[in-house]
């Protein structure tokens, strides 16, 4: 895929996916929840190679039912730089999302975890467009919708 090509997404029943895709999502969840601290621990626990994890980690993720509802919870990893969170929140305001909660961890190693729950039913754009806009911001390392 070229750098400017817009990704295509498919909704596929988990039972027909290669096992490695399911295990990548399991490893990501172990890392995100803090059950393990390193990729090496996560891949050992689920039984895949690190190379398989790195190959698919940004392309395979579980479907979250909350993306269909009016309340969506987003998880962000942001650089600890002046204005990054403010720019992200401006996108929420400009698209009509109504923020319910914001939780930010104390920045460590130059980054901070931020969780935002928002009502999305009155947005002028879809959730995917909001996510694209946020991901394009300087200082946003990762931005995903998640179940909450």
N, C-alpha and C positions, 0 to 999 in steps of 0.2 A: 504494500500500500504506500502511495506517495505521501509525503509530509502534509500536503494540503487536502488530501482526500478525506471526505467526511466518513466516519466509520458507519457501517451498517450493523444493525442488531437483529437478532432472531430470538424468539422465545421457544425454547426446546425443552421437552419433558426430560427430566434428569435421567430416567432409566435408559434412554437411548444414547446418552453421552459417553464418550470414552472415560474410563475410571479416573484417568489423570486429571480431567477437568474438575471432577467432584473433589478430589484430594487437594487440588490447588485452592479451591474455595475453603476447604476445611483448614488448611494451613494458614490462609489469610485470616480466618476467624480466630485461630489460636493466637496469632500475633496481635490482632486488633484488641482482643479481650485481655491480653497480658498473661494468658496462661503459659506462654513460652516467651522468652526474651529475644531469641535469635531465629533467623531463617533456618539455620542448621537444626535447631531443636524442633521446629515446626515440621520440616520435611521428614525428619527421622520419625516423629510421632505418627504422621499419616502414611509414610511409606512411599515417598517419591524422591527423585533426585533434586538437588538444588537447581540444576540446569532446567529441569522441567518446570519447576516453580517460577523461575525468572522468565522463562519463555512465555508462560501463559498468565502470570499474575495480574497484568494490567488489562487483559482481554476477557477473562472469565470471572463472572461474579454471580452470586445467587440473585434471583428475582425477589424483590421485596414487595409484599402486598401493599404497604403503605404508600407506594408511588401512585396507586389508584385512588386513594382517599384524598380528603381535603387537608389532612395534616401530614406533613412529611418531615422526617428528621434527617438532617444532613450532618456529615462528619467531615471536618476539614483539618488538614495539617498545613499550618501557615508559618512562614518565616517570621521571626521576631523582628520586624521592621516597622517603623512609623508609617501609619496610614494603610497597612494591608487589610486589617479587619474592617476599618472604616470603608474602604473601597468595596469590600465584599458586601457589607451591609447596605451600601448605596444601591447595589444591583438588586438586592431584595426589595428595597423601597421603590426603586424605579419600575420594577416589574409588577408591583402590587401585592407581593407576598406580605402577609401579616405575621411578624415574628412573635412567637409565644415565649420561647426561652432561648437564652444564650449561655453556654457554659464554656469557659476557657480554662485550660490548665495553666499552671505556672510555666513559663517558657524554660525549656532545658535544651542545651546544645543548639541554641539558635532557632528553635521551632516551638510551636505551641499547638496543642490539640484544641479544636473548637467544635462544639456540637450546637447546632441550631435547629429548633423545631419551629415550623411555620405553617400557617394556614395558606394553602395554595389555590383555593377554588376561585379567587377573584384575580388571579394573575393575568397579565396581558400576553404572556408567553407560556409555553409549556414548561414542565419541569426540566426536560432535556435541554431546552434553550437556556434556561436559567443556569443550569450546571455548566454548559459550554461557556457562557459569559464569565462565570466565576473562575473556571479553570484557566481562562486566558489571562487572568490578572497576574501581574508581577507579584511574586511572593506567595502564591498559592502552589503548594507542592502536591497536594492531593485534595480532591473534593468529591464526595460520593453521597448518594442517598442511601439511607439505611433504615431498617425497621427499628422501632423504639418501643 
